[in-house]
Amino acid sequence: MAKEGGDLVSREALERIIKRAAELQAGEHDVGDGLTNNEVLALGKDVGIPDRYLRQAMLEEQTRSARWREDGATRSRRPAR
């Protein structure tokens, strides 16, 4: 059943829509090789994302990147079969 204001958007569709909108938004900004944490927070503010969510996402990304580097280092030290 549709809520007032139009058709219901599923959670999966909402995630795709938000991701794509962020990609389009990012395409309008020249990020060069990357952004500083403060630049990410400023960009988030421009699009209405509260700092606490951006800080959480940045922390998760740092953790993910650290794990990836550790896994890569572990694989590169393993003897070839």
C-alpha positions as CSV (number, residue, x, y, z in Angstrom):
1,M,0.0,0.0,0.0
2,A,1.4,3.4,-1.0
3,K,1.8,6.0,1.6
4,E,0.8,9.6,1.2
5,G,3.1,11.3,-1.3
6,G,3.5,8.5,-3.8
7,D,4.7,4.9,-4.2
8,L,6.6,3.2,-1.5
9,V,10.4,2.8,-2.3
10,S,11.9,-0.4,-1.0
11,R,15.0,-0.3,1.2
12,E,17.0,-2.0,-1.5
13,A,15.9,0.6,-4.1
14,L,16.5,3.4,-1.6
15,E,20.1,2.3,-1.0
16,R,20.7,2.2,-4.8
17,I,19.1,5.6,-5.3
18,I,21.1,7.2,-2.5
19,K,24.3,5.6,-3.7
20,R,23.7,6.7,-7.3
21,A,22.8,10.3,-6.2
22,A,26.0,10.4,-4.2
23,E,28.0,9.3,-7.3
24,L,26.3,12.0,-9.3
25,Q,27.0,14.6,-6.6
26,A,30.7,13.5,-6.3
27,G,31.0,13.8,-10.1
28,E,30.4,17.5,-9.7
29,H,33.4,18.0,-7.4
30,D,37.0,17.7,-8.4
31,V,38.4,15.4,-5.6
32,G,41.8,14.8,-7.3
33,D,43.5,12.0,-5.4
34,G,41.1,12.2,-2.5
35,L,39.7,14.4,0.2
36,T,40.8,15.2,3.7
37,N,38.5,14.2,6.6
38,N,37.5,17.8,7.0
39,E,36.6,18.0,3.3
40,V,34.5,14.9,3.5
41,L,32.6,16.4,6.5
42,A,32.1,19.7,4.6
43,L,30.8,17.8,1.5
44,G,28.5,15.8,3.7
45,K,27.2,19.0,5.3
46,D,26.5,20.3,1.8
47,V,24.3,17.3,1.1
48,G,22.7,17.2,4.5
49,I,24.5,14.2,6.1
50,P,25.2,14.8,9.8
51,D,28.8,14.6,11.0
52,R,28.2,11.6,13.2
53,Y,27.2,9.4,10.3
54,L,30.1,10.5,8.2
55,R,32.5,10.0,11.1
56,Q,31.2,6.5,11.6
57,A,31.4,5.7,7.9
58,M,35.0,7.0,7.8
59,L,36.0,4.9,10.8
60,E,34.4,1.8,9.2
61,E,36.3,2.6,5.9
62,Q,39.6,2.9,7.8
63,T,39.0,-0.4,9.5
64,R,38.1,-2.1,6.2
65,S,41.2,-0.6,4.5
66,A,43.4,-1.7,7.4
67,R,42.1,-5.3,7.2
68,W,42.5,-5.3,3.5
69,R,46.1,-4.2,3.8
70,E,46.8,-6.8,6.5
71,D,45.2,-9.6,4.4
72,G,47.2,-8.5,1.4
73,A,50.4,-8.5,3.4
74,T,49.6,-11.9,4.8
75,R,49.0,-13.4,1.4
76,S,52.1,-11.9,-0.1
77,R,54.3,-13.5,2.7
78,R,52.8,-17.0,2.2
79,P,55.0,-19.4,0.3
80,A,53.9,-20.2,-3.2
81,R,52.4,-23.6,-3.8
